[in-house]
Amino acid sequence: MVLASRSPRGTPFAVPLWFVAHRGRWYATTSASSWSVRNVDASPRVAVLLGGEDGQSANRLVVRGHARAVRGIPPLAALAEITWRYYLQPQFAAVELSHIRLWARRMRYYGQSRPAYIVITPLAAIECEAPQSP
């Protein structure tokens, strides 16, 4: 998903984030010092773009919603789903294992900031199609 938010001054900001759906809301992990967290703190209105990750389909879904930023680790059920979806499935686990030599560096990087997550409550959606190249 790509999360679009606005800064306190109204500047748009979009960033791809990993997410999972849990109990009617979407959970995306990030850093407590990230622009996404700062922007959601300033204004809870967000938009989410879904689709097109495979580069094959022109179909997209744009979802408007409200978000809140929470400092800390997501609820256990959401964290377990994130772990399964992005780390433990065989195709992703193989990639993670192939980068095992980078884990120490990655842990130092992640250790520099406090964890946070964004909870998004979807409100409305519209299907759209990406523009085709001429």
The first five atom37 places (N, CA, C, CB, O) and aatype in JSON, in Angstrom:
{
  "aatype": [12, 19, 10, 0, 15, 1, 15, 14, 1, 7, 16, 14, 13, 0, 19, 14, 10, 17, 13, 19, 0, 8, 1, 7, 1, 17, 18, 0, 16, 16, 15, 0, 15, 15, 17, 15, 19, 1, 2, 19, 3, 0, 15, 14, 1, 19, 0, 19, 10, 10, 7, 7, 6, 3, 7, 5, 15, 0, 2, 1, 10, 19, 19, 1, 7, 8, 0, 1, 0, 19, 1, 7, 9, 14, 14, 10, 0, 0, 10, 0, 6, 9, 16, 17, 1, 18, 18, 10, 5, 14, 5, 13, 0, 0, 19, 6, 10, 15, 8, 9, 1, 10, 17, 0, 1, 1, 12, 1, 18, 18, 7, 5, 15, 1, 14, 0, 18, 9, 19, 9, 16, 14, 10, 0, 0, 9, 6, 4, 6, 0, 14, 5, 15, 14],
  "atom_mask": [
    [1, 1, 1, 1, 1],
    [1, 1, 1, 1, 1],
    [1, 1, 1, 1, 1],
    [1, 1, 1, 1, 1],
    [1, 1, 1, 1, 1],
    [1, 1, 1, 1, 1],
    [1, 1, 1, 1, 1],
    [1, 1, 1, 1, 1],
    [1, 1, 1, 1, 1],
    [1, 1, 1, 0, 1],
    [1, 1, 1, 1, 1],
    [1, 1, 1, 1, 1],
    [1, 1, 1, 1, 1],
    [1, 1, 1, 1, 1],
    [1, 1, 1, 1, 1],
    [1, 1, 1, 1, 1],
    [1, 1, 1, 1, 1],
    [1, 1, 1, 1, 1],
    [1, 1, 1, 1, 1],
    [1, 1, 1, 1, 1],
    [1, 1, 1, 1, 1],
    [1, 1, 1, 1, 1],
    [1, 1, 1, 1, 1],
    [1, 1, 1, 0, 1],
    [1, 1, 1, 1, 1],
    [1, 1, 1, 1, 1],
    [1, 1, 1, 1, 1],
    [1, 1, 1, 1, 1],
    [1, 1, 1, 1, 1],
    [1, 1, 1, 1, 1],
    [1, 1, 1, 1, 1],
    [1, 1, 1, 1, 1],
    [1, 1, 1, 1, 1],
    [1, 1, 1, 1, 1],
    [1, 1, 1, 1, 1],
    [1, 1, 1, 1, 1],
    [1, 1, 1, 1, 1],
    [1, 1, 1, 1, 1],
    [1, 1, 1, 1, 1],
    [1, 1, 1, 1, 1],
    [1, 1, 1, 1, 1],
    [1, 1, 1, 1, 1],
    [1, 1, 1, 1, 1],
    [1, 1, 1, 1, 1],
    [1, 1, 1, 1, 1],
    [1, 1, 1, 1, 1],
    [1, 1, 1, 1, 1],
    [1, 1, 1, 1, 1],
    [1, 1, 1, 1, 1],
    [1, 1, 1, 1, 1],
    [1, 1, 1, 0, 1],
    [1, 1, 1, 0, 1],
    [1, 1, 1, 1, 1],
    [1, 1, 1, 1, 1],
    [1, 1, 1, 0, 1],
    [1, 1, 1, 1, 1],
    [1, 1, 1, 1, 1],
    [1, 1, 1, 1, 1],
    [1, 1, 1, 1, 1],
    [1, 1, 1, 1, 1],
    [1, 1, 1, 1, 1],
    [1, 1, 1, 1, 1],
    [1, 1, 1, 1, 1],
    [1, 1, 1, 1, 1],
    [1, 1, 1, 0, 1],
    [1, 1, 1, 1, 1],
    [1, 1, 1, 1, 1],
    [1, 1, 1, 1, 1],
    [1, 1, 1, 1, 1],
    [1, 1, 1, 1, 1],
    [1, 1, 1, 1, 1],
    [1, 1, 1, 0, 1],
    [1, 1, 1, 1, 1],
    [1, 1, 1, 1, 1],
    [1, 1, 1, 1, 1],
    [1, 1, 1, 1, 1],
    [1, 1, 1, 1, 1],
    [1, 1, 1, 1, 1],
    [1, 1, 1, 1, 1],
    [1, 1, 1, 1, 1],
    [1, 1, 1, 1, 1],
    [1, 1, 1, 1, 1],
    [1, 1, 1, 1, 1],
    [1, 1, 1, 1, 1],
    [1, 1, 1, 1, 1],
    [1, 1, 1, 1, 1],
    [1, 1, 1, 1, 1],
    [1, 1, 1, 1, 1],
    [1, 1, 1, 1, 1],
    [1, 1, 1, 1, 1],
    [1, 1, 1, 1, 1],
    [1, 1, 1, 1, 1],
    [1, 1, 1, 1, 1],
    [1, 1, 1, 1, 1],
    [1, 1, 1, 1, 1],
    [1, 1, 1, 1, 1],
    [1, 1, 1, 1, 1],
    [1, 1, 1, 1, 1],
    [1, 1, 1, 1, 1],
    [1, 1, 1, 1, 1],
    [1, 1, 1, 1, 1],
    [1, 1, 1, 1, 1],
    [1, 1, 1, 1, 1],
    [1, 1, 1, 1, 1],
    [1, 1, 1, 1, 1],
    [1, 1, 1, 1, 1],
    [1, 1, 1, 1, 1],
    [1, 1, 1, 1, 1],
    [1, 1, 1, 1, 1],
    [1, 1, 1, 1, 1],
    [1, 1, 1, 0, 1],
    [1, 1, 1, 1, 1],
    [1, 1, 1, 1, 1],
    [1, 1, 1, 1, 1],
    [1, 1, 1, 1, 1],
    [1, 1, 1, 1, 1],
    [1, 1, 1, 1, 1],
    [1, 1, 1, 1, 1],
    [1, 1, 1, 1, 1],
    [1, 1, 1, 1, 1],
    [1, 1, 1, 1, 1],
    [1, 1, 1, 1, 1],
    [1, 1, 1, 1, 1],
    [1, 1, 1, 1, 1],
    [1, 1, 1, 1, 1],
    [1, 1, 1, 1, 1],
    [1, 1, 1, 1, 1],
    [1, 1, 1, 1, 1],
    [1, 1, 1, 1, 1],
    [1, 1, 1, 1, 1],
    [1, 1, 1, 1, 1],
    [1, 1, 1, 1, 1],
    [1, 1, 1, 1, 1],
    [1, 1, 1, 1, 1]
  ],
  "atom_positions": [
    [[0.84, -1.17, 0.0], [0.0, 0.0, 0.0], [0.88, 1.23, 0.0], [-0.95, 0.0, 1.21], [2.01, 1.2, 0.48]],
    [[0.35, 2.29, -0.54], [1.0, 3.59, -0.47], [0.09, 4.46, 0.39], [1.24, 4.23, -1.91], [-1.08, 4.66, 0.08]],
    [[0.65, 4.98, 1.48], [-0.1, 5.84, 2.4], [0.17, 7.29, 2.05], [0.27, 5.55, 3.87], [1.33, 7.72, 2.01]],
    [[-0.88, 8.05, 1.81], [-0.76, 9.48, 1.53], [-1.32, 10.26, 2.71], [-1.51, 9.86, 0.21], [-2.43, 10.01, 3.18]],
    [[-0.51, 11.2, 3.2], [-0.9, 12.04, 4.32], [-0.48, 13.47, 4.02], [-0.27, 11.53, 5.66], [0.11, 13.75, 2.97]],
    [[-0.78, 14.38, 4.94], [-0.38, 15.78, 4.77], [0.38, 16.25, 5.99], [-1.62, 16.69, 4.52], [0.05, 15.89, 7.13]],
    [[1.39, 17.06, 5.74], [2.18, 17.62, 6.83], [1.34, 18.66, 7.57], [3.51, 18.27, 6.29], [0.25, 19.01, 7.1]],
    [[1.81, 19.14, 8.71], [1.08, 20.2, 9.41], [0.85, 21.45, 8.56], [1.83, 20.58, 10.67], [-0.11, 22.19, 8.79]],
    [[1.71, 21.67, 7.58], [1.54, 22.82, 6.67], [0.73, 22.47, 5.43], [2.89, 23.35, 6.25], [0.5, 23.34, 4.58]],
    [[0.29, 21.22, 5.31], [-0.54, 20.82, 4.19], [0.2, 20.2, 3.02], [0.0, 0.0, 0.0], [-0.41, 19.92, 1.99]],
    [[1.49, 19.99, 3.15], [2.28, 19.4, 2.07], [1.97, 17.91, 1.96], [3.79, 19.62, 2.3], [2.07, 17.18, 2.95]],
    [[1.59, 17.44, 0.77], [1.29, 16.02, 0.61], [2.55, 15.16, 0.73], [0.62, 15.76, -0.73], [3.65, 15.58, 0.35]],
    [[2.38, 13.97, 1.25], [3.49, 13.03, 1.43], [2.94, 11.63, 1.2], [4.14, 13.15, 2.86], [1.9, 11.26, 1.75]],
    [[3.63, 10.84, 0.38], [3.2, 9.46, 0.1], [4.38, 8.53, 0.3], [2.63, 9.33, -1.34], [5.5, 8.83, -0.11]],
    [[4.12, 7.39, 0.92], [5.18, 6.43, 1.21], [4.6, 5.01, 1.16], [5.84, 6.72, 2.59], [3.5, 4.77, 1.66]],
    [[5.34, 4.07, 0.57], [4.88, 2.68, 0.61], [5.14, 2.1, 2.0], [5.6, 1.83, -0.48], [6.21, 2.3, 2.57]],
    [[4.16, 1.38, 2.53], [4.29, 0.74, 3.83], [3.72, -0.67, 3.77], [3.57, 1.57, 4.92], [2.76, -0.94, 3.04]],
    [[4.32, -1.56, 4.53], [3.75, -2.89, 4.69], [2.55, -2.77, 5.63], [4.81, -3.91, 5.25], [2.56, -1.97, 6.56]],
    [[1.53, -3.57, 5.38], [0.34, -3.47, 6.21], [-0.37, -4.81, 6.27], [-0.6, -2.39, 5.69], [-0.14, -5.71, 5.46]],
    [[-1.25, -4.92, 7.26], [-2.15, -6.06, 7.36], [-3.53, -5.53, 7.78], [-1.62, -7.13, 8.39], [-3.65, -4.48, 8.42]],
    [[-4.55, -6.28, 7.39], [-5.9, -5.97, 7.84], [-6.18, -6.79, 9.1], [-6.96, -6.28, 6.72], [-5.87, -7.97, 9.18]],
    [[-6.79, -6.12, 10.09], [-7.11, -6.79, 11.35], [-8.33, -6.11, 11.96], [-5.89, -6.75, 12.33], [-8.3, -4.93, 12.3]],
    [[-9.4, -6.88, 12.1], [-10.64, -6.39, 12.72], [-11.16, -5.1, 12.09], [-10.41, -6.17, 14.2], [-11.54, -4.16, 12.8]],
    [[-11.19, -5.05, 10.77], [-11.77, -3.92, 10.06], [-10.88, -2.7, 9.93], [0.0, 0.0, 0.0], [-11.29, -1.67, 9.39]],
    [[-9.65, -2.81, 10.41], [-8.7, -1.7, 10.3], [-7.43, -2.22, 9.66], [-8.41, -1.05, 11.69], [-7.18, -3.43, 9.61]],
    [[-6.61, -1.29, 9.16], [-5.32, -1.65, 8.59], [-4.23, -1.17, 9.53], [-5.14, -1.04, 7.16], [-4.3, -0.07, 10.08]],
    [[-3.23, -2.01, 9.71], [-2.1, -1.71, 10.58], [-0.83, -1.67, 9.74], [-1.97, -2.75, 11.73], [-0.53, -2.61, 9.01]],
    [[-0.09, -0.57, 9.86], [1.17, -0.42, 9.14], [2.25, -0.05, 10.15], [1.07, 0.65, 8.0], [2.07, 0.89, 10.93]],
    [[3.36, -0.76, 10.13], [4.44, -0.47, 11.06], [5.39, 0.57, 10.47], [5.21, -1.75, 11.42], [5.58, 0.64, 9.25]],
    [[5.98, 1.35, 11.35], [6.91, 2.39, 10.94], [7.72, 2.82, 12.16], [6.16, 3.6, 10.3], [7.67, 2.18, 13.21]],
    [[8.45, 3.87, 12.03], [9.24, 4.44, 13.13], [8.46, 5.58, 13.78], [10.62, 4.93, 12.62], [7.71, 6.29, 13.1]],
    [[8.63, 5.76, 15.08], [7.93, 6.83, 15.78], [8.35, 8.21, 15.27], [8.2, 6.73, 17.28], [7.61, 9.18, 15.43]],
    [[9.53, 8.3, 14.66], [10.01, 9.59, 14.16], [9.74, 9.78, 12.66], [11.51, 9.72, 14.42], [10.22, 10.75, 12.07]],
    [[8.98, 8.89, 12.06], [8.75, 8.97, 10.6], [7.82, 10.13, 10.24], [8.14, 7.65, 10.08], [7.05, 10.62, 11.07]],
    [[7.93, 10.56, 8.99], [7.04, 11.6, 8.47], [5.6, 11.15, 8.53], [7.42, 11.95, 7.03], [4.71, 11.96, 8.81]],
    [[5.34, 9.89, 8.28], [3.96, 9.39, 8.32], [3.35, 9.59, 9.7], [3.92, 7.9, 7.93], [2.21, 10.05, 9.81]],
    [[4.1, 9.25, 10.75], [3.59, 9.42, 12.11], [3.36, 10.89, 12.41], [4.57, 8.82, 13.13], [2.31, 11.26, 12.94]],
    [[4.32, 11.73, 12.07], [4.16, 13.18, 12.3], [2.94, 13.73, 11.57], [5.43, 13.94, 11.85], [2.17, 14.51, 12.13]],
    [[2.78, 13.31, 10.33], [1.66, 13.83, 9.55], [0.32, 13.36, 10.09], [1.8, 13.42, 8.1], [-0.63, 14.14, 10.18]],
    [[0.22, 12.09, 10.45], [-1.04, 11.56, 10.98], [-1.36, 12.23, 12.31], [-0.96, 10.02, 11.16], [-2.52, 12.5, 12.61]],
    [[-0.34, 12.5, 13.12], [-0.57, 13.25, 14.37], [-1.18, 14.61, 14.08], [0.75, 13.41, 15.15], [-2.04, 15.08, 14.82]],
    [[-0.73, 15.25, 13.0], [-1.21, 16.6, 12.66], [-2.58, 16.57, 12.0], [-0.21, 17.28, 11.73], [-3.39, 17.47, 12.22]],
    [[-2.83, 15.56, 11.2], [-4.11, 15.47, 10.48], [-4.44, 14.0, 10.23], [-4.05, 16.26, 9.14], [-3.69, 13.32, 9.54]],
    [[-5.52, 13.51, 10.78], [-5.83, 12.08, 10.66], [-6.39, 11.64, 9.3], [-6.8, 11.72, 11.71], [-6.54, 10.45, 9.06]],
    [[-6.71, 12.6, 8.43], [-7.25, 12.22, 7.13], [-6.14, 11.7, 6.23], [-7.97, 13.41, 6.46], [-5.13, 12.36, 6.04]],
    [[-6.35, 10.49, 5.68], [-5.34, 9.87, 4.82], [-6.02, 9.26, 3.6], [-4.54, 8.8, 5.6], [-7.24, 9.11, 3.55]],
    [[-5.2, 8.92, 2.64], [-5.64, 8.14, 1.49], [-4.65, 6.99, 1.32], [-5.74, 9.02, 0.18], [-3.46, 7.13, 1.61]],
    [[-5.16, 5.87, 0.85], [-4.34, 4.69, 0.64], [-4.54, 4.24, -0.8], [-4.7, 3.55, 1.65], [-5.66, 4.16, -1.29]],
    [[-3.44, 3.95, -1.47], [-3.48, 3.41, -2.82], [-3.11, 1.94, -2.75], [-2.52, 4.19, -3.79], [-2.05, 1.58, -2.25]],
    [[-3.99, 1.1, -3.25], [-3.76, -0.34, -3.28], [-3.74, -0.82, -4.72], [-4.85, -1.1, -2.47], [-4.51, -0.35, -5.56]],
    [[-2.86, -1.76, -5.01], [-2.81, -2.36, -6.34], [-1.65, -1.86, -7.17], [0.0, 0.0, 0.0], [-1.06, -0.82, -6.9]],
    [[-1.35, -2.65, -8.2], [-0.31, -2.27, -9.13], [1.09, -2.68, -8.73], [0.0, 0.0, 0.0], [2.05, -2.39, -9.45]],
    [[1.23, -3.36, -7.58], [2.56, -3.74, -7.14], [3.26, -4.69, -8.09], [2.48, -4.36, -5.78], [4.49, -4.69, -8.2]],
    [[2.47, -5.49, -8.78], [3.07, -6.47, -9.69], [3.48, -5.87, -11.02], [2.1, -7.61, -9.93], [4.16, -6.52, -11.82]],
    [[3.08, -4.63, -11.28], [3.42, -3.97, -12.52], [2.63, -4.46, -13.72], [0.0, 0.0, 0.0], [2.82, -3.97, -14.83]],
    [[1.76, -5.42, -13.52], [0.99, -6.0, -14.61], [-0.4, -5.38, -14.74], [0.87, -7.48, -14.41], [-0.88, -5.14, -15.86]],
    [[-1.04, -5.13, -13.63], [-2.43, -4.67, -13.64], [-2.5, -3.16, -13.56], [-3.2, -5.3, -12.48], [-1.73, -2.53, -12.84]],
    [[-3.43, -2.58, -14.31], [-3.64, -1.14, -14.26], [-4.69, -0.78, -13.21], [-4.05, -0.61, -15.64], [-4.9, 0.4, -12.93]],
    [[-5.36, -1.78, -12.64], [-6.41, -1.52, -11.66], [-5.82, -1.09, -10.32], [-7.29, -2.75, -11.48], [-4.86, -1.67, -9.83]],
    [[-6.44, -0.05, -9.76], [-6.03, 0.46, -8.46], [-7.29, 0.7, -7.62], [-5.19, 1.78, -8.61], [-8.39, 0.86, -8.15]],
    [[-7.09, 0.73, -6.32], [-8.16, 1.09, -5.41], [-7.63, 2.22, -4.53], [-8.62, -0.14, -4.54], [-6.59, 2.08, -3.89]],
    [[-8.34, 3.34, -4.51], [-7.99, 4.46, -3.66], [-8.99, 4.48, -2.52], [-7.98, 5.82, -4.46], [-10.2, 4.54, -2.73]],
    [[-8.46, 4.44, -1.3], [-9.3, 4.38, -0.11], [-9.03, 5.61, 0.74], [-9.03, 3.08, 0.69], [-7.89, 5.91, 1.08]],
    [[-10.1, 6.31, 1.08], [-9.99, 7.42, 2.02], [-10.28, 6.88, 3.41], [-10.95, 8.59, 1.65], [-11.09, 5.97, 3.58]],
    [[-9.62, 7.46, 4.41], [-9.87, 7.0, 5.76], [-9.3, 7.92, 6.81], [0.0, 0.0, 0.0], [-8.72, 8.96, 6.51]],
    [[-9.5, 7.52, 8.05], [-8.92, 8.21, 9.2], [-7.83, 7.32, 9.77], [-10.01, 8.54, 10.28], [-7.94, 6.1, 9.78]],
    [[-6.78, 7.97, 10.25], [-5.66, 7.22, 10.81], [-5.27, 7.8, 12.16], [-4.44, 7.24, 9.85], [-5.54, 8.96, 12.47]],
    [[-4.64, 6.96, 12.95], [-4.04, 7.43, 14.2], [-2.69, 6.75, 14.34], [-4.96, 7.15, 15.44], [-2.53, 5.58, 13.99]],
    [[-1.74, 7.49, 14.85], [-0.4, 6.96, 15.07], [-0.28, 6.54, 16.52], [0.7, 8.01, 14.7], [-0.72, 7.26, 17.43]],
    [[0.31, 5.37, 16.73], [0.47, 4.83, 18.08], [1.94, 4.49, 18.27], [-0.43, 3.57, 18.31], [2.54, 3.79, 17.46]],
    [[2.52, 4.99, 19.34], [3.91, 4.65, 19.65], [3.93, 3.28, 20.33], [4.58, 5.74, 20.56], [3.12, 3.01, 21.21]],
    [[4.85, 2.44, 19.9], [4.96, 1.11, 20.47], [4.78, 0.04, 19.42], [0.0, 0.0, 0.0], [4.82, 0.31, 18.22]],
    [[4.57, -1.16, 19.88], [4.43, -2.33, 19.01], [2.95, -2.61, 18.79], [5.14, -3.56, 19.62], [2.16, -2.46, 19.72]],
    [[2.55, -3.01, 17.58], [1.14, -3.29, 17.31], [0.59, -4.4, 18.2], [0.95, -3.66, 15.84], [1.35, -5.15, 18.81]],
    [[-0.74, -4.51, 18.27], [-1.33, -5.62, 19.01], [-0.76, -6.96, 18.52], [-2.87, -5.61, 18.86], [-0.42, -7.1, 17.34]],
    [[-0.67, -7.91, 19.41], [-0.03, -9.19, 19.11], [-0.59, -9.86, 17.85], [-0.17, -10.11, 20.28], [0.17, -10.38, 17.04]],
    [[-1.91, -9.85, 17.68], [-2.5, -10.5, 16.51], [-2.06, -9.81, 15.21], [-4.05, -10.5, 16.61], [-1.77, -10.49, 14.23]],
    [[-2.01, -8.49, 15.2], [-1.57, -7.76, 14.01], [-0.08, -7.98, 13.77], [-1.88, -6.24, 14.16], [0.35, -8.15, 12.63]],
    [[0.71, -7.97, 14.84], [2.15, -8.21, 14.71], [2.42, -9.61, 14.17], [2.84, -8.02, 16.06], [3.3, -9.79, 13.33]],
    [[1.67, -10.6, 14.65], [1.83, -11.97, 14.16], [1.5, -12.05, 12.66], [0.93, -12.94, 14.96], [2.19, -12.73, 11.9]],
    [[0.46, -11.36, 12.25], [0.08, -11.35, 10.83], [1.15, -10.67, 9.98], [-1.28, -10.65, 10.64], [1.47, -11.15, 8.89]],
    [[1.71, -9.56, 10.45], [2.79, -8.87, 9.73], [3.99, -9.8, 9.6], [3.19, -7.56, 10.45], [4.58, -9.92, 8.53]],
    [[4.35, -10.45, 10.71], [5.49, -11.36, 10.7], [5.28, -12.48, 9.71], [5.73, -11.93, 12.1], [6.18, -12.81, 8.94]],
    [[4.09, -13.08, 9.71], [3.8, -14.17, 8.78], [3.82, -13.66, 7.34], [2.44, -14.81, 9.09], [4.46, -14.25, 6.46]],
    [[3.12, -12.56, 7.11], [2.95, -12.07, 5.74], [4.26, -11.63, 5.09], [1.98, -10.92, 5.73], [4.48, -11.88, 3.91]],
    [[5.13, -10.97, 5.85], [6.32, -10.37, 5.25], [7.64, -11.05, 5.58], [6.41, -8.97, 5.67], [8.66, -10.73, 4.96]],
    [[7.65, -11.98, 6.52], [8.91, -12.62, 6.9], [8.9, -14.14, 6.86], [9.29, -12.18, 8.26], [9.9, -14.75, 6.48]],
    [[7.81, -14.78, 7.24], [7.83, -16.22, 7.44], [7.28, -17.04, 6.29], [7.07, -16.54, 8.65], [7.54, -18.25, 6.23]],
    [[6.54, -16.45, 5.38], [6.09, -17.22, 4.23], [7.32, -17.68, 3.46], [5.13, -16.38, 3.31], [8.3, -16.94, 3.36]],
    [[7.29, -18.88, 2.92], [8.51, -19.45, 2.31], [9.22, -18.54, 1.32], [8.16, -20.72, 1.62], [10.44, -18.44, 1.36]],
    [[8.49, -17.87, 0.44], [9.16, -17.04, -0.56], [9.87, -15.84, 0.09], [8.16, -16.55, -1.6], [10.91, -15.4, -0.4]],
    [[9.32, -15.31, 1.2], [9.95, -14.17, 1.87], [11.03, -14.63, 2.83], [8.9, -13.36, 2.62], [12.06, -13.96, 2.97]],
    [[10.81, -15.76, 3.48], [11.82, -16.3, 4.39], [13.11, -16.6, 3.61], [11.3, -17.58, 5.09], [14.21, -16.37, 4.12]],
    [[12.97, -17.1, 2.4], [14.15, -17.4, 1.57], [14.93, -16.12, 1.28], [13.73, -18.08, 0.25], [16.16, -16.13, 1.31]],
    [[14.23, -15.02, 1.01], [14.9, -13.75, 0.75], [15.6, -13.27, 2.02], [13.89, -12.7, 0.25], [16.76, -12.84, 1.97]],
    [[14.9, -13.34, 3.15], [15.5, -12.91, 4.42], [16.76, -13.72, 4.72], [14.49, -13.04, 5.57], [17.78, -13.16, 5.13]],
    [[16.68, -15.02, 4.54], [17.85, -15.86, 4.81], [19.0, -15.57, 3.87], [17.46, -17.33, 4.71], [20.17, -15.69, 4.26]],
    [[18.69, -15.18, 2.64], [19.76, -14.86, 1.69], [20.5, -13.57, 2.08], [19.19, -14.72, 0.28], [21.61, -13.32, 1.61]],
    [[19.88, -12.77, 2.94], [20.5, -11.52, 3.41], [20.93, -11.6, 4.86], [19.53, -10.35, 3.22], [21.04, -10.57, 5.54]],
    [[21.17, -12.79, 5.35], [21.48, -12.97, 6.76], [22.71, -12.17, 7.2], [21.71, -14.45, 7.06], [22.78, -11.73, 8.35]],
    [[23.66, -11.96, 6.31], [24.87, -11.22, 6.68], [24.56, -9.75, 6.97], [25.92, -11.32, 5.57], [25.37, -9.06, 7.59]],
    [[23.41, -9.26, 6.55], [23.03, -7.86, 6.79], [22.19, -7.67, 8.05], [22.26, -7.34, 5.6], [21.88, -6.54, 8.42]],
    [[21.82, -8.77, 8.71], [20.91, -8.67, 9.85], [21.47, -7.8, 10.97], [20.61, -10.04, 10.39], [20.73, -7.01, 11.55]],
    [[22.75, -7.92, 11.3], [23.32, -7.12, 12.38], [23.21, -5.63, 12.06], [24.8, -7.52, 12.63], [22.85, -4.83, 12.92]],
    [[23.53, -5.26, 10.83], [23.42, -3.86, 10.41], [21.97, -3.4, 10.46], [24.0, -3.67, 8.98], [21.67, -2.29, 10.91]],
    [[21.08, -4.25, 9.99], [19.65, -3.91, 10.0], [19.15, -3.69, 11.42], [18.84, -5.01, 9.31], [18.39, -2.76, 11.67]],
    [[19.56, -4.53, 12.36], [19.13, -4.4, 13.75], [19.66, -3.1, 14.37], [19.6, -5.61, 14.58], [18.96, -2.46, 15.15]],
    [[20.9, -2.71, 14.02], [21.42, -1.43, 14.49], [20.59, -0.28, 13.93], [22.91, -1.26, 14.1], [20.27, 0.67, 14.64]],
    [[20.24, -0.37, 12.65], [19.43, 0.66, 12.01], [18.08, 0.77, 12.7], [19.26, 0.36, 10.51], [17.67, 1.87, 13.08]],
    [[17.38, -0.34, 12.85], [16.05, -0.32, 13.48], [16.13, 0.08, 14.94], [15.38, -1.68, 13.35], [15.18, 0.66, 15.48]],
    [[17.24, -0.22, 15.59], [17.41, 0.13, 16.99], [17.6, 1.61, 17.25], [0.0, 0.0, 0.0], [17.55, 2.05, 18.4]],
    [[17.83, 2.39, 16.21], [18.05, 3.82, 16.36], [16.76, 4.59, 16.63], [18.71, 4.37, 15.12], [16.8, 5.74, 17.06]],
    [[15.62, 3.97, 16.38], [14.36, 4.69, 16.57], [13.38, 3.81, 17.34], [13.77, 5.11, 15.22], [13.53, 2.59, 17.43]],
    [[12.39, 4.46, 17.87], [11.35, 3.73, 18.6], [10.3, 3.24, 17.62], [10.71, 4.63, 19.69], [10.02, 3.89, 16.61]],
    [[9.69, 2.08, 17.91], [8.67, 1.55, 17.02], [7.35, 2.33, 17.14], [8.42, 0.07, 17.31], [7.05, 2.93, 18.18]],
    [[6.61, 2.3, 16.08], [5.27, 2.89, 16.05], [4.47, 2.15, 15.0], [5.32, 4.44, 15.76], [5.01, 1.4, 14.19]],
    [[3.18, 2.38, 15.03], [2.33, 1.83, 13.97], [1.2, 2.81, 13.71], [1.78, 0.44, 14.36], [0.84, 3.63, 14.56]],
    [[0.65, 2.69, 12.53], [-0.47, 3.54, 12.12], [-1.67, 2.65, 11.94], [-0.14, 4.32, 10.8], [-1.61, 1.62, 11.26]],
    [[-2.77, 3.04, 12.54], [-4.03, 2.32, 12.42], [-4.93, 3.13, 11.5], [-4.72, 2.08, 13.83], [-5.22, 4.3, 11.76]],
    [[-5.36, 2.51, 10.42], [-6.18, 3.2, 9.41], [-7.58, 2.59, 9.43], [-5.54, 3.09, 7.99], [-7.74, 1.38, 9.32]],
    [[-8.57, 3.45, 9.55], [-9.96, 3.03, 9.46], [-10.47, 3.46, 8.09], [-10.84, 3.64, 10.61], [-10.67, 4.65, 7.86]],
    [[-10.69, 2.5, 7.17], [-11.18, 2.85, 5.83], [-12.6, 3.42, 5.91], [-11.15, 1.63, 4.9], [-13.43, 2.93, 6.67]],
    [[-12.87, 4.47, 5.11], [-14.19, 5.09, 5.1], [-14.88, 4.98, 3.75], [-14.07, 6.55, 5.48], [-16.08, 4.71, 3.69]],
    [[-14.14, 5.17, 2.67], [-14.72, 5.12, 1.33], [-13.65, 4.69, 0.34], [-15.32, 6.5, 0.92], [-12.46, 4.93, 0.55]],
    [[-14.09, 4.05, -0.73], [-13.14, 3.56, -1.74], [-13.66, 3.85, -3.13], [-12.87, 2.05, -1.56], [-14.87, 3.9, -3.37]],
    [[-12.72, 4.03, -4.03], [-13.06, 4.2, -5.44], [-12.05, 3.42, -6.27], [-13.09, 5.71, -5.86], [-10.84, 3.47, -6.01]],
    [[-12.56, 2.7, -7.25], [-11.66, 1.95, -8.14], [-11.25, 2.88, -9.28], [-12.35, 0.65, -8.7], [-12.07, 3.64, -9.8]],
    [[-10.0, 2.8, -9.64], [-9.51, 3.62, -10.74], [-8.5, 2.81, -11.54], [-8.87, 4.94, -10.22], [-8.06, 1.74, -11.12]],
    [[-8.15, 3.33, -12.69], [-7.18, 2.67, -13.55], [-6.01, 3.59, -13.76], [-7.82, 2.26, -14.89], [-6.18, 4.79, -14.0]],
    [[-4.82, 3.04, -13.68], [-3.6, 3.83, -13.9], [-3.57, 4.28, -15.36], [-2.32, 3.01, -13.54], [-4.02, 3.56, -16.24]],
    [[-3.03, 5.47, -15.62], [-2.92, 5.95, -17.0], [-2.01, 5.01, -17.8], [-2.36, 7.4, -17.03], [-1.01, 4.5, -17.29]],
    [[-2.36, 4.8, -19.03], [-1.58, 3.96, -19.93], [-0.51, 4.81, -20.62], [-2.48, 3.27, -20.97], [-0.74, 5.97, -20.94]],
    [[0.64, 4.23, -20.84], [1.72, 4.92, -21.54], [1.31, 5.13, -22.99], [3.06, 4.12, -21.45], [0.63, 4.28, -23.58]],
    [[1.72, 6.26, -23.58], [1.35, 6.53, -24.99], [2.04, 5.58, -25.95], [1.7, 7.98, -25.36], [1.84, 5.68, -27.16]]
  ]
}
